Amino acid sequence: MTERNPLAHNNIGAFYLERNECQKAVPYFLKAIEMRKDYAYPYGNLGVCAARRNDTEQALDFFRQAILLNPVSQRQ
């Protein structure tokens, strides 16, 4: 089921992320990106993991990439 499914890989990573187990989560996020380079969510999740490691620069890089791939515009 997860062999060629980037959504499944991201969701498994998100499960570990919610448990604060980034070491287990990161490989799933990277696999999701490998399968689908334009998938924003795993980049954002990698940013969260980097931030939890206090790696601000890497976190910002991941968050920027997530925003570039999936910008959110809010109009009032």
RASUL-V914912 format. One record per backbone hydrogen bond with DSSP energy under -1.0 kcal/mol. NH is the residue of the N-H (numbers start at 1). CO is the residue of the C=O. Records with the same first field share a line. If there is no record, write none. Layout:
NH->CO, CO
This chain:
5->2
9->5
10->6
11->7
12->8
13->9
14->10
15->11
16->12
17->13
18->14
20->17
21->16
25->21
26->22
28->25
29->25
30->26
31->27
32->28
33->29
34->30
35->31
36->32
39->36
44->40
45->41
46->42
47->43
48->44
49->45
50->46
51->47
52->48
53->49
54->51
55->50
56->54
59->55
60->56
61->57
62->58
63->59
64->60
65->61
66->62
67->63
68->64
69->65
70->66
